[in-house]
């Protein structure tokens, strides 16, 4: 007679391992979200020569990422509802790898643009999907995980910006070193894709519960509109800093090297802030004080840079870097202002995709006004007006409400939270006290 040994219950251990692997995959993905963008600027002049294009077409290259983030990002919820999140992100990162390879090998402008569009797929889908993943799988660790992945995003962007020119110089190859400076970032993207493929399916997440919600209905939520404006205007500030601050400092009398160092200082200061700000944002009582600090820092930094650019430029760039902490804040708010992962995904998609449309207008308007007036006064009017919008939108976005509840009042049955058993929690609390409630209403399509 034989006896079967009792099976060990490894469900809990396997789940913890799966979540740990997913957390690693999220951080690695974030590391890659901006490398395809920031690696171009330092070698843009070499790209112009290599492709034989004008400065106008080079401007198209710098605008492409924002357009792709806006357009491709809208596909995130639909793909997430149909396929496993890990497979969607793995595919997006593989597309990024292929795009980076294509544009580094391109001999003509159309091929370079096609490679850029493919390379942006990973960034666009990662932008909109990561907040929903954090909400779904790490509801009690929103602050630490958002802090980790926003820091990784900043680190990747900084590394690509700083290392691209040295890589191009080291590669040499008779003016073709820029190709190596672009393609080298395909390797970490491929590694991140491999980690996503290794993430096991979560046993408690079914395709039935993992459905997309109608994003258009978010127009009924003042909070969703405020978060969209908040995201767009803070991104506008960042793109103006990246695109124009160094040139403004050079035109004000600083050397190119010093202007570049100051832009680098702005990026470096933002890295530790990215880790800390989400941990503070999850505390409701700290959200509006944080907002006041960011707005005051922006105003002081921009006014100082406008009126005394060569007196203490390091101080102005540091203050602006503090203001740019609004990026980590709004990423955290996206996850805190919705009851369900589906709503977080929809809110993330709408706010970031439309937000990048808003952001793209900033650098473009600065260039137009500079061409018309011959100076930079228009740039400072734009960014300071943006700070005013940011303060109003941020004040609305930091109200302790859920987007689901606002939309439900106009579109009953819209949110999955209104159709099934759900956990009610205080908006913005890191580890909430929760109560299980069951909705006995019949489901609505």
C-alpha positions in Angstrom: 0.0 0.0 0.0 1.4 3.4 -0.9 0.7 6.7 0.7 0.9 10.1 -1.0 2.9 12.7 0.9 0.7 15.7 1.8 1.2 18.6 -0.6 2.7 21.7 0.9 0.7 24.9 0.7 3.0 27.1 -1.4 0.4 29.5 -2.6 1.4 32.3 -0.2 5.1 31.9 -1.0 4.5 31.7 -4.7 2.3 34.9 -4.6 5.0 36.8 -2.6 7.7 35.7 -5.1 5.4 36.7 -8.0 4.7 40.1 -6.5 8.4 40.6 -5.8 9.3 39.8 -9.4 6.5 42.2 -10.6 7.9 45.0 -8.4 11.3 44.5 -10.0 9.8 44.5 -13.4 7.9 47.8 -12.7 11.1 49.5 -11.5 13.1 48.2 -14.5 10.4 49.3 -16.9 10.4 52.8 -15.3 14.2 52.9 -15.8 13.5 52.6 -19.6 10.6 55.0 -19.9 12.7 58.1 -20.8 16.0 56.7 -22.2 14.7 56.8 -25.8 13.8 60.5 -25.3 16.8 61.9 -23.4 19.5 60.1 -25.4 18.7 62.1 -28.5 19.3 65.7 -27.4 23.0 65.4 -26.6 23.8 64.0 -30.1 21.1 65.8 -32.1 23.6 67.8 -34.1 25.4 64.6 -35.1 22.0 63.0 -36.1 21.3 66.1 -38.3 24.6 65.6 -40.1 24.2 61.8 -40.3 20.7 61.9 -41.8 21.3 65.1 -43.8 18.3 66.9 -42.3 17.5 70.5 -41.5 17.0 72.0 -38.0 13.3 72.1 -38.7 13.2 68.3 -39.2 15.3 67.9 -36.1 12.6 69.8 -34.3 10.1 67.2 -35.5 12.4 64.5 -33.9 12.3 66.2 -30.6 8.5 66.6 -30.7 7.8 63.0 -31.7 8.0 61.5 -28.2 5.3 63.8 -26.8 3.0 63.0 -29.8 3.6 59.2 -29.4 3.0 59.4 -25.6 -0.3 61.1 -26.3 -1.5 58.8 -29.1 -0.1 55.3 -28.1 -1.1 55.8 -24.5 -4.8 55.6 -25.3 -4.3 52.0 -26.3 -3.2 51.0 -22.7 -6.6 50.1 -21.1 -7.9 48.2 -24.1 -4.8 46.1 -24.3 -4.8 45.5 -20.6 -8.4 44.4 -20.6 -7.7 41.8 -23.4 -4.2 40.5 -22.5 -2.1 40.0 -19.4 -0.5 43.2 -18.3 2.9 41.5 -18.1 2.6 40.4 -21.8 1.5 43.9 -22.9 4.4 45.5 -21.3 6.9 42.8 -22.4 5.6 43.4 -26.0 5.9 47.1 -25.6 9.5 46.8 -24.4 10.4 44.5 -27.3 8.9 47.1 -29.6 11.1 49.7 -27.9 14.1 47.5 -28.4 13.3 47.1 -32.1 12.6 50.8 -32.5 15.9 51.8 -30.9 17.7 49.4 -33.3 15.9 50.7 -36.3 16.5 54.3 -35.7 20.2 53.8 -34.9 20.6 52.0 -38.3 18.4 54.5 -40.2 20.0 56.3 -43.2 16.9 58.4 -44.0 14.5 60.6 -42.0 11.4 58.5 -42.5 13.1 55.3 -41.2 14.4 57.3 -38.2 10.8 58.5 -37.4 9.4 55.0 -37.7 12.1 53.7 -35.3 11.3 56.6 -32.9 7.5 55.8 -33.0 8.3 52.1 -32.2 10.8 53.1 -29.5 8.1 55.2 -27.8 5.7 52.3 -27.4 7.4 51.1 -24.3 7.4 54.6 -22.8 3.8 55.4 -23.7 2.2 52.1 -22.4 4.5 52.1 -19.4 3.4 55.7 -18.5 -0.3 54.8 -18.4 -0.2 51.2 -17.1 2.2 51.4 -14.2 -0.1 53.4 -11.9 -2.9 50.8 -12.4 -0.6 47.9 -11.8 0.6 49.4 -8.5 -3.1 50.0 -7.5 -4.1 46.4 -8.4 -1.2 44.5 -6.9 0.3 46.8 -4.2 -2.7 48.8 -2.8 -1.0 49.2 0.6 2.4 50.2 -0.8 1.5 53.0 -3.2 3.9 55.5 -1.8 7.1 53.4 -1.7 6.5 51.7 -5.1 5.6 55.0 -6.9 8.7 56.5 -5.3 10.8 53.7 -6.5 9.6 53.7 -10.0 9.6 57.5 -10.4 13.1 57.6 -9.1 14.1 54.9 -11.5 12.5 56.9 -14.3 14.5 60.0 -13.4 17.7 57.9 -13.1 17.3 56.4 -16.5 16.6 59.8 -18.1 19.6 61.3 -16.4 21.9 58.4 -17.4 20.8 58.6 -21.0 21.3 62.3 -21.1 24.7 62.3 -19.5 26.2 59.2 -21.1 25.0 59.5 -24.8 27.7 62.0 -25.9 30.6 60.2 -24.2 29.3 56.9 -25.8 29.2 58.6 -29.2 32.7 60.0 -28.7 34.1 56.7 -27.6 32.5 54.8 -30.5 34.1 57.3 -33.0 33.5 55.5 -36.3 33.9 58.6 -38.4 30.9 60.6 -37.2 28.6 57.6 -36.8 29.1 57.3 -33.0 25.6 58.7 -32.5 24.2 55.4 -33.7 25.8 53.6 -30.8 24.7 56.3 -28.4 21.1 55.5 -29.4 21.1 51.7 -29.7 22.9 51.0 -26.4 19.7 51.7 -24.5 18.0 48.7 -26.2 19.8 46.4 -23.8 18.1 47.4 -20.6 14.7 47.5 -22.4 15.3 43.9 -23.5 16.2 42.9 -19.9 13.0 44.5 -18.6 10.9 42.6 -21.2 12.5 39.4 -20.1 11.6 40.0 -16.5 7.9 40.7 -17.4 7.8 37.4 -19.3 8.9 35.7 -16.1 6.2 37.2 -14.0 3.5 34.5 -13.3 -0.2 35.2 -13.7 -1.8 36.4 -10.5 -4.3 33.8 -9.3 -6.7 36.3 -7.9 -7.0 38.4 -11.1 -9.4 37.2 -13.7 -10.2 38.5 -17.2 -13.8 39.0 -16.1 -12.8 41.5 -13.4 -10.0 43.0 -15.4 -12.0 45.1 -17.9 -11.6 48.5 -19.4 -13.9 51.3 -18.4 -15.2 54.1 -20.7 -12.6 56.8 -20.5 -14.8 59.4 -22.1 -17.1 59.4 -19.0 -14.3 60.9 -17.0 -15.3 64.3 -18.3 -18.0 64.2 -15.6 -15.4 64.2 -12.9 -13.9 67.6 -11.8 -11.1 65.7 -10.1 -10.2 63.8 -13.3 -10.1 67.1 -15.2 -8.0 68.7 -12.6 -5.5 65.9 -12.5 -5.3 66.0 -16.3 -4.6 69.8 -16.2 -2.1 69.2 -13.3 -0.2 66.6 -15.2 -0.2 68.5 -18.4 1.1 71.8 -16.9 3.8 70.1 -14.8 5.0 68.2 -17.9 5.0 71.5 -19.8 7.3 73.0 -17.2 9.6 70.0 -17.5 9.8 70.1 -21.3 10.6 73.8 -21.2 13.4 73.2 -18.7 14.8 70.4 -20.8 14.4 72.1 -24.2 15.2 75.8 -23.4 16.8 76.5 -20.1 20.4 75.6 -21.2 20.1 77.7 -24.3 18.7 80.6 -22.3 21.6 80.4 -19.9 24.1 80.3 -22.8 22.4 83.4 -24.3 22.6 85.1 -21.0 26.4 84.8 -20.9 27.2 81.4 -19.4 29.4 78.9 -21.2 27.9 75.8 -22.9 29.6 73.6 -20.3 28.3 75.5 -17.3 24.8 75.6 -18.8 24.9 71.8 -19.3 26.1 71.3 -15.7 23.2 73.4 -14.4 20.7 71.4 -16.4 22.4 68.2 -15.0 22.1 69.7 -11.5 18.4 70.2 -12.0 18.1 66.5 -12.9 20.2 65.2 -10.0 18.3 67.2 -7.4 15.1 65.6 -8.6 16.2 62.1 -8.0 16.0 61.9 -4.2 12.8 64.0 -4.3 11.2 61.4 -6.5 11.7 58.8 -3.8 10.4 61.0 -0.9 7.5 62.9 -2.4 5.2 59.8 -3.0 5.7 58.8 0.6 4.5 62.2 1.7 1.7 62.5 -0.9 -0.1 59.4 0.4 -0.8 61.4 3.7 -3.8 63.5 3.0 -2.9 66.3 5.4 0.4 66.8 3.7 -0.8 67.1 0.1 -1.8 70.8 0.1 1.3 71.9 2.1 3.4 70.1 -0.5 1.5 71.8 -3.3 2.3 75.2 -1.7 6.0 74.4 -1.5 6.1 73.3 -5.1 4.3 76.4 -6.4 6.5 78.8 -4.2 9.6 77.0 -5.5 8.5 77.3 -9.1 7.7 81.0 -8.7 11.0 81.8 -7.0 13.1 79.8 -9.4 11.5 81.1 -12.6 11.5 84.8 -11.4 15.1 84.5 -10.3 16.2 82.9 -13.6 14.3 85.7 -15.4 15.7 88.7 -13.5 19.1 87.5 -12.5 20.2 84.5 -14.6 23.9 84.8 -13.9 23.8 85.9 -10.3 22.8 82.5 -8.7 21.8 80.2 -11.5 22.5 77.1 -9.4 19.9 78.3 -6.9 17.3 79.0 -9.5 17.7 75.6 -11.1 17.5 73.8 -7.7 14.3 75.7 -6.8 12.8 74.7 -10.2 13.9 71.1 -9.5 11.9 71.2 -6.3 8.9 72.5 -8.1 9.2 69.7 -10.6 8.5 67.3 -7.7 4.9 67.8 -8.9 5.6 64.9 -11.3 5.9 62.4 -8.5 3.0 64.0 -6.7 0.6 63.6 -9.6 1.6 60.0 -10.3 0.7 59.2 -6.7 -2.5 61.1 -6.8 -3.6 59.2 -9.9 -3.5 56.0 -7.8 -5.2 57.6 -4.8 -8.2 59.2 -6.5 -9.9 56.0 -7.8 -11.5 53.0 -6.1 -10.6 50.3 -8.6 -7.6 49.4 -10.7 -9.7 49.8 -13.8 -10.5 53.4 -12.9 -6.9 54.1 -12.1 -5.9 52.8 -15.5 -8.5 55.0 -17.2 -7.6 58.0 -15.2 -3.9 57.4 -15.9 -4.5 57.1 -19.6 -6.7 60.2 -19.9 -4.6 62.4 -17.7 -1.2 61.4 -19.2 -2.2 61.2 -22.8 -4.1 64.5 -22.9 -1.5 65.9 -20.5 1.3 65.3 -23.0 -0.7 67.1 -25.6 -0.8 70.1 -23.3 2.9 69.7 -22.5 3.9 69.7 -26.2 2.5 73.2 -26.7 5.0 74.7 -24.2 8.3 74.3 -26.0 6.6 75.0 -29.3 5.2 78.3 -28.0 8.5 79.3 -26.5 10.2 78.8 -29.8 7.6 80.8 -31.7 7.7 83.7 -29.3 11.4 83.7 -29.2 11.4 83.9 -33.0 8.9 86.8 -33.0 10.4 88.8 -30.1 14.0 87.8 -30.2 14.0 87.2 -26.5 12.9 84.9 -23.7 10.2 87.0 -22.0 7.5 84.9 -23.6 9.0 81.8 -22.1 8.7 83.2 -18.6 5.2 84.4 -19.2 4.2 80.9 -20.3 5.8 79.0 -17.4 4.5 81.5 -14.7 1.0 81.3 -16.2 1.4 77.5 -16.1 2.3 77.7 -12.4 -1.0 79.6 -11.7 -3.0 76.9 -13.5 -1.0 74.3 -11.6 -1.9 75.8 -8.3 -5.6 75.8 -9.0 -5.7 72.3 -10.6 -3.6 70.9 -7.8 -5.9 72.4 -5.1 -8.9 70.6 -6.7 -6.9 67.4 -7.3 -6.0 67.2 -3.6 -9.6 67.1 -2.4 -10.2 63.7 -0.7 -12.7 62.3 -3.2 -12.9 59.4 -5.6 -13.2 59.9 -9.4 -15.6 56.9 -9.4 -18.1 58.6 -7.2 -18.1 61.8 -9.3 -18.7 59.9 -12.5 -21.3 57.6 -11.0 -23.5 60.6 -10.2 -23.8 61.3 -13.9 -23.3 57.8 -15.4 -24.7 55.2 -12.9 -23.1 51.8 -13.1 -20.0 53.2 -14.9 -17.5 52.0 -12.4 -16.8 48.4 -11.4 -16.9 49.6 -7.8 -20.6 50.2 -8.2 -21.4 46.8 -9.6 -19.6 44.3 -7.4 -18.3 43.8 -3.9 -15.7 46.4 -3.3 -13.4 47.8 -0.6 -14.2 51.3 0.5 -11.2 53.3 1.7 -10.4 56.9 2.5 -8.9 58.6 -0.6 -5.3 59.2 -0.1 -4.6 56.9 2.9 -1.6 54.7 2.5 -2.8 51.7 4.6 -6.5 52.3 4.9 -9.0 50.8 7.3 -11.3 48.9 5.0 -14.8 47.6 5.1 -16.2 45.0 2.7 -19.6 45.9 1.3 -21.7 44.1 -1.2 -23.8 45.8 -3.9 -27.0 43.8 -4.4 -28.1 45.7 -7.5 -28.2 43.8 -10.8 -25.1 44.3 -13.0 -25.3 46.8 -15.7 -23.6 46.7 -19.1 
